[in-house]
Amino acid sequence: MIQKEEKRDMSDQDSPINLTLEESKDSSQTNAAEVVIENELNTAEIFQDPDLNEPIQPLALQRRPGIKKLYNQGMSAFIQGDYPEAVNVFEGFVEEFEDDVDSDNAYYWIGYSQFKLGKWNAAESAFRKVLQNYEHRPTSQGFKTPDAIYMLGKLAETRKQPEQAAYYFRNVVENYPGSAAANNAQEDLRALR
């Protein structure tokens, strides 16, 4: 969500874009910071991602016997570097079994495969499905929440949006400490400075 706030200062119309990070005063937010962007029109845009908040009604997951084989076919394609096939298999899996215990993982691997293929919008859409449809839990409990948030940061970094990348990386570090995604995010935060 981007909120805009007008700032009237007509004397500095040609100013460059200024990026700042402000601490959030809303303790109900999952995020510790908001990205404030001031553009050449002296308009401040506050960047917050509502998908980082737990969904109100996440899908109730269930384990279905016999379908893990299909999920494993997608993983095999991914491991072999056949990303288009991995996307096809995982998309078929989530279309048929969106409430299976492996569905959030399947969406994550769709996103990661699309990222590897350079399809940024498709990757972002899949990562957001992980956050919009499923409980926000750590990887140690079988969920892909921290990894999906981390990859939103990598997408922002790829799109040359360092402040937004830092926003996602900080979220992972603060909310999922000790996870592989948090360790990677910590490294990426150091590289952004």
Residue frames relative to the residue before (quaternion, step in Angstrom):
aa qw qx qy qz dx dy dz
M 1.0000 0.0000 0.0000 0.0000 0.00 0.00 0.00
I 0.1103 -0.7758 0.6180 0.0640 3.56 -0.91 0.85
Q 0.1398 -0.7679 0.6223 0.0595 3.53 -0.80 1.09
K 0.2200 -0.7848 0.5666 0.1209 3.57 -0.93 0.86
E 0.0840 -0.7673 0.6355 0.0184 3.51 -1.10 0.83
E 0.3417 -0.7534 0.5266 0.1958 3.58 -0.67 1.10
K 0.0665 -0.7469 0.6596 0.0517 3.55 -1.12 0.75
R 0.2011 -0.8053 0.5502 0.0915 3.56 -0.61 1.12
D 0.2951 0.6913 -0.6103 0.2502 3.51 -0.52 1.27
M 0.1656 -0.8536 0.4898 0.0628 3.53 0.18 1.30
S 0.5741 0.6250 -0.3806 0.3673 3.62 1.17 -0.35
D 0.7730 0.3138 -0.1637 0.5266 3.60 1.14 -0.42
Q 0.0546 0.8622 -0.5001 0.0601 3.58 0.83 0.99
D 0.7622 0.3828 -0.2054 0.4799 3.61 0.99 -0.71
S 0.3091 0.7727 -0.5114 0.2141 3.60 1.09 0.51
P 0.5141 -0.6364 0.4706 0.3304 3.60 -1.09 0.63
I 0.6391 -0.5008 0.4075 0.4180 3.53 -1.32 0.16
N 0.1328 -0.7726 0.6178 0.0608 3.57 -0.93 0.95
L 0.1305 -0.7897 0.5963 0.0609 3.57 -0.81 0.96
T 0.0574 0.7844 -0.6161 0.0433 3.56 -0.92 0.91
L 0.3143 -0.7133 0.5913 0.2067 3.52 -1.27 0.40
E 0.0798 -0.7975 0.5972 0.0320 3.59 -0.80 0.96
E 0.5031 -0.6391 0.4898 0.3140 3.55 -1.05 0.77
S 0.4207 -0.6939 0.5271 0.2524 3.55 -1.02 0.78
K 0.2859 -0.7636 0.5563 0.1605 3.57 -0.92 0.91
D 0.5921 0.5629 -0.3563 0.4534 3.58 1.28 -0.12
S 0.2680 -0.8140 0.4954 0.1424 3.58 -0.22 1.26
S 0.5841 0.5779 -0.3901 0.4156 3.62 1.20 -0.21
Q 0.5538 0.6138 -0.3916 0.4039 3.59 1.23 -0.27
T 0.4845 -0.6448 0.5139 0.2922 3.53 -1.14 0.69
N 0.7111 0.4821 -0.2390 0.4525 3.55 1.13 -0.71
A 0.4226 -0.7248 0.4917 0.2333 3.55 -1.04 0.78
A 0.8066 0.1729 -0.0822 0.5592 3.59 1.14 -0.38
E 0.2585 -0.7066 0.6317 0.1866 3.48 -1.35 0.40
V 0.3490 -0.7046 0.5676 0.2440 3.54 -1.08 0.61
V 0.1165 -0.7801 0.6137 0.0337 3.54 -0.75 1.10
I 0.0798 -0.8011 0.5932 -0.0065 3.54 -0.68 1.15
E 0.1154 -0.7647 0.6299 0.0719 3.57 -0.81 0.98
N 0.1779 -0.8120 0.5502 0.0794 3.56 -0.65 1.09
E 0.7547 -0.4184 0.2688 0.4280 3.55 -1.31 0.01
L 0.6509 0.4847 -0.3238 0.4863 3.61 1.19 -0.25
N 0.4502 -0.7038 0.4253 0.3480 3.57 1.33 0.22
T 0.4267 0.6498 -0.4883 0.3966 3.53 1.01 0.89
A 0.2466 -0.7597 0.5831 0.1486 3.58 -0.80 0.95
E 0.1190 -0.7703 0.6243 0.0525 3.54 -0.91 0.94
I 0.1863 -0.7736 0.5974 0.0996 3.58 -0.77 1.02
F 0.2019 -0.7981 0.5619 0.0808 3.54 -0.63 1.18
Q 0.1351 0.7302 -0.6606 0.1101 3.52 -0.87 1.07
D 0.2491 -0.7707 0.5676 0.1473 3.56 -0.99 0.77
P 0.3181 -0.7829 0.5018 0.1845 3.61 -0.32 1.20
D 0.5707 0.6026 -0.3874 0.4014 3.62 1.16 -0.40
L 0.5905 0.5689 -0.3789 0.4291 3.60 1.22 -0.25
N 0.5834 0.5252 -0.3745 0.4935 3.57 1.30 -0.09
E 0.6060 -0.5744 0.4198 0.3559 3.55 -1.10 0.78
P 0.4741 -0.6561 0.4872 0.3278 3.64 -0.91 0.77
I 0.5579 -0.6268 0.4288 0.3346 3.58 -1.04 0.74
Q 0.7999 0.0659 -0.0249 0.5960 3.59 0.96 -0.84
P 0.0983 -0.8132 0.5713 0.0521 3.61 0.21 1.21
L 0.6107 -0.5490 0.4159 0.3907 3.55 -1.20 0.50
A 0.3842 -0.6781 0.5743 0.2506 3.56 -1.07 0.79
L 0.2531 -0.8144 0.5085 0.1190 3.56 -0.44 1.21
Q 0.0602 -0.7822 0.6197 0.0228 3.51 -1.19 0.68
R 0.4002 -0.6945 0.5449 0.2461 3.53 -1.19 0.60
R 0.1379 -0.7910 0.5941 0.0490 3.54 -0.79 1.06
P 0.4192 -0.7132 0.4954 0.2651 3.59 -0.72 0.98
G 0.8208 0.3199 -0.2233 0.4172 3.53 -1.13 0.74
I 0.6808 0.5100 -0.3228 0.4150 3.63 1.09 -0.33
K 0.4459 0.6864 -0.4605 0.3434 3.59 1.25 -0.12
K 0.5540 0.6216 -0.3714 0.4108 3.58 1.20 -0.60
L 0.6577 0.4985 -0.3007 0.4780 3.59 0.98 -0.86
Y 0.6312 0.5220 -0.3243 0.4733 3.59 0.96 -0.87
N 0.6708 0.5101 -0.2943 0.4507 3.58 0.92 -0.91
Q 0.5836 0.5550 -0.3729 0.4608 3.61 1.14 -0.53
G 0.6412 0.5132 -0.3101 0.4788 3.57 1.03 -0.80
M 0.6543 0.5046 -0.3124 0.4686 3.59 0.97 -0.84
S 0.6289 0.5335 -0.3365 0.4546 3.60 0.99 -0.78
A 0.6510 0.5020 -0.3135 0.4753 3.58 0.95 -0.88
F 0.6488 0.5187 -0.3205 0.4552 3.58 0.95 -0.85
I 0.6675 0.5100 -0.2981 0.4532 3.59 0.84 -0.99
Q 0.6864 0.4673 -0.2736 0.4854 3.59 1.07 -0.74
G 0.5181 -0.6656 0.4015 0.3570 3.58 1.27 -0.06
D 0.4906 0.6251 -0.4470 0.4108 3.58 1.26 0.32
Y 0.1130 -0.8633 0.4903 0.0401 3.54 0.49 1.26
P 0.6298 0.5128 -0.3710 0.4502 3.66 0.90 -0.65
E 0.6570 0.4906 -0.3136 0.4788 3.61 0.98 -0.77
A 0.6179 0.5370 -0.3474 0.4574 3.59 0.99 -0.77
V 0.6377 0.5164 -0.3240 0.4709 3.59 0.95 -0.88
N 0.6627 0.5176 -0.3115 0.4425 3.60 0.85 -0.95
V 0.6898 0.4765 -0.2890 0.4621 3.57 0.83 -0.97
F 0.6990 0.4668 -0.2853 0.4605 3.59 0.81 -0.96
E 0.6275 0.5202 -0.3508 0.4611 3.62 1.02 -0.67
G 0.6284 0.5157 -0.3296 0.4802 3.58 1.05 -0.72
F 0.6303 0.5491 -0.3181 0.4472 3.55 1.03 -0.85
V 0.7371 0.4131 -0.2513 0.4721 3.62 0.73 -1.02
E 0.5813 0.5633 -0.3831 0.4449 3.58 1.12 -0.50
E 0.7292 0.4248 -0.2173 0.4905 3.56 0.98 -0.90
F 0.8294 0.1538 -0.0088 0.5370 3.58 0.90 -0.96
E 0.0324 0.8588 -0.5106 0.0264 3.61 0.80 0.96
D 0.7351 0.3875 -0.2369 0.5033 3.61 1.14 -0.47
D 0.3922 0.6973 -0.5019 0.3286 3.59 1.15 0.51
V 0.6302 -0.5656 0.3789 0.3733 3.59 -1.16 0.57
D 0.7112 0.4333 -0.2671 0.4849 3.62 1.15 -0.41
S 0.4382 0.7397 -0.4373 0.2637 3.60 1.24 -0.05
D 0.6528 0.4875 -0.3517 0.4609 3.61 0.89 -0.75
N 0.6148 0.5296 -0.3379 0.4768 3.59 1.11 -0.66
A 0.6385 0.5255 -0.3262 0.4580 3.60 0.99 -0.82
Y 0.6407 0.5052 -0.3290 0.4754 3.60 0.96 -0.81
Y 0.6297 0.5338 -0.3406 0.4501 3.57 0.97 -0.81
W 0.6994 0.4656 -0.2796 0.4646 3.61 0.86 -0.93
I 0.5537 0.5496 -0.3942 0.4857 3.59 1.19 -0.43
G 0.6764 0.5053 -0.2859 0.4533 3.55 0.86 -1.00
Y 0.6807 0.4857 -0.2977 0.4607 3.56 0.88 -0.93
S 0.6288 0.5234 -0.3309 0.4703 3.60 1.04 -0.75
Q 0.6569 0.4965 -0.3087 0.4761 3.58 0.95 -0.87
F 0.6034 0.5472 -0.3451 0.4662 3.59 1.09 -0.73
K 0.6671 0.4978 -0.2929 0.4704 3.58 0.92 -0.91
L 0.6834 0.4655 -0.2734 0.4914 3.59 1.14 -0.63
G 0.4997 -0.6756 0.4136 0.3505 3.61 1.27 -0.07
K 0.5070 0.6217 -0.4327 0.4114 3.58 1.21 0.42
W 0.1882 -0.8611 0.4641 0.0871 3.53 0.40 1.35
N 0.6815 0.4904 -0.3096 0.4463 3.62 0.84 -0.88
A 0.6511 0.4972 -0.3149 0.4792 3.58 0.98 -0.80
A 0.6226 0.5307 -0.3337 0.4683 3.58 1.05 -0.77
E 0.6678 0.5055 -0.3044 0.4536 3.57 0.84 -0.97
S 0.6340 0.5414 -0.3270 0.4450 3.56 0.95 -0.85
A 0.6810 0.4803 -0.2910 0.4700 3.61 0.90 -0.89
F 0.6443 0.5078 -0.3310 0.4664 3.61 0.94 -0.80
R 0.6512 0.5177 -0.3127 0.4585 3.57 1.02 -0.77
K 0.5796 0.5686 -0.3762 0.4464 3.62 1.10 -0.58
V 0.6041 0.5522 -0.3520 0.4542 3.59 1.05 -0.77
L 0.7337 0.4354 -0.2287 0.4688 3.57 0.93 -0.92
Q 0.7001 0.4897 -0.2685 0.4450 3.59 1.03 -0.75
N 0.7866 0.3881 -0.1696 0.4492 3.58 1.01 -0.81
Y 0.7905 0.3253 -0.1300 0.5024 3.59 1.11 -0.60
E 0.6427 -0.5105 0.4013 0.4064 3.54 -1.26 0.45
H 0.3836 -0.6925 0.5590 0.2466 3.55 -1.15 0.63
R 0.1797 0.7734 -0.5725 0.2045 3.51 -0.24 1.36
P 0.6025 -0.5822 0.4024 0.3690 3.58 -1.21 0.41
T 0.6540 -0.5118 0.3984 0.3894 3.52 -1.30 0.41
S 0.6039 0.5837 -0.3520 0.4131 3.59 1.06 -0.71
Q 0.6945 0.4139 -0.2626 0.5267 3.59 1.25 -0.36
G 0.6465 -0.5639 0.3034 0.4148 3.58 1.26 0.33
F 0.5879 0.5793 -0.3674 0.4288 3.60 1.25 0.14
K 0.3820 -0.7391 0.5190 0.1962 3.57 -1.22 0.52
T 0.2533 0.8100 -0.4984 0.1771 3.59 1.21 0.33
P 0.7188 0.4355 -0.2983 0.4525 3.65 0.60 -1.00
D 0.6472 0.5270 -0.3209 0.4477 3.58 1.01 -0.77
A 0.6449 0.5173 -0.3215 0.4617 3.60 1.01 -0.80
I 0.6508 0.4971 -0.3191 0.4770 3.60 0.96 -0.84
Y 0.6301 0.5369 -0.3287 0.4547 3.57 0.97 -0.87
M 0.6888 0.4806 -0.2869 0.4608 3.60 0.90 -0.89
L 0.5678 0.5400 -0.3985 0.4767 3.62 1.14 -0.42
G 0.6234 0.5263 -0.3264 0.4773 3.56 1.11 -0.67
K 0.6508 0.5041 -0.3141 0.4730 3.58 0.97 -0.84
L 0.6276 0.5200 -0.3356 0.4724 3.60 1.04 -0.72
A 0.6443 0.5056 -0.3231 0.4742 3.60 0.95 -0.85
E 0.6362 0.5235 -0.3203 0.4675 3.57 1.00 -0.81
T 0.6506 0.5166 -0.2978 0.4703 3.58 0.98 -0.88
R 0.7059 0.4400 -0.2438 0.4987 3.57 1.09 -0.77
K 0.4714 -0.7037 0.4129 0.3349 3.58 1.32 0.25
Q 0.4618 0.6178 -0.4703 0.4288 3.55 0.95 1.06
P 0.0944 -0.8699 0.4801 0.0617 3.61 0.55 1.15
E 0.6394 0.5211 -0.3453 0.4477 3.62 1.00 -0.68
Q 0.6590 0.4787 -0.3113 0.4895 3.58 1.02 -0.76
A 0.5982 0.5456 -0.3592 0.4641 3.61 1.05 -0.70
A 0.6605 0.5059 -0.3029 0.4648 3.59 0.90 -0.94
Y 0.5920 0.5782 -0.3469 0.4414 3.59 1.07 -0.77
Y 0.7025 0.4460 -0.2622 0.4888 3.60 0.85 -0.98
F 0.6479 0.5225 -0.3286 0.4464 3.60 0.90 -0.87
R 0.6548 0.5091 -0.3152 0.4613 3.60 0.95 -0.86
N 0.6163 0.5536 -0.3444 0.4417 3.56 1.01 -0.79
V 0.6645 0.4967 -0.3041 0.4683 3.59 0.90 -0.90
V 0.6586 0.5181 -0.3094 0.4495 3.58 0.88 -0.96
E 0.7226 0.4589 -0.2490 0.4530 3.59 0.89 -0.94
N 0.7840 0.3674 -0.1821 0.4660 3.59 0.91 -0.86
Y 0.7865 0.2152 -0.1195 0.5664 3.61 1.20 -0.41
P 0.0462 0.8394 -0.5401 0.0398 3.61 0.83 0.96
G 0.7775 0.3350 -0.2584 0.4653 3.54 -1.10 0.73
S 0.5647 0.5828 -0.4027 0.4235 3.61 1.22 -0.19
A 0.6300 -0.5160 0.4088 0.4119 3.56 -1.23 0.38
A 0.6285 0.5341 -0.3352 0.4555 3.60 1.01 -0.78
A 0.6546 0.5021 -0.3167 0.4681 3.62 0.98 -0.81
N 0.6319 0.5227 -0.3315 0.4665 3.58 1.00 -0.76
N 0.6613 0.4881 -0.2978 0.4856 3.59 0.96 -0.87
A 0.6434 0.5263 -0.3185 0.4556 3.58 0.99 -0.85
Q 0.6195 0.5416 -0.3391 0.4559 3.59 1.03 -0.80
E 0.6494 0.5080 -0.3051 0.4766 3.59 0.97 -0.88
D 0.6842 0.4883 -0.2867 0.4596 3.57 0.90 -0.92
L 0.6077 0.5406 -0.3525 0.4628 3.60 1.08 -0.64
R 0.6412 0.5109 -0.3222 0.4733 3.58 0.99 -0.78
A 0.6653 0.5104 -0.2969 0.4569 3.60 1.00 -0.82
L 0.6297 0.5533 -0.3311 0.4332 3.61 1.12 -0.64
R 0.6334 0.5751 -0.3317 0.3976 3.61 1.10 -0.62
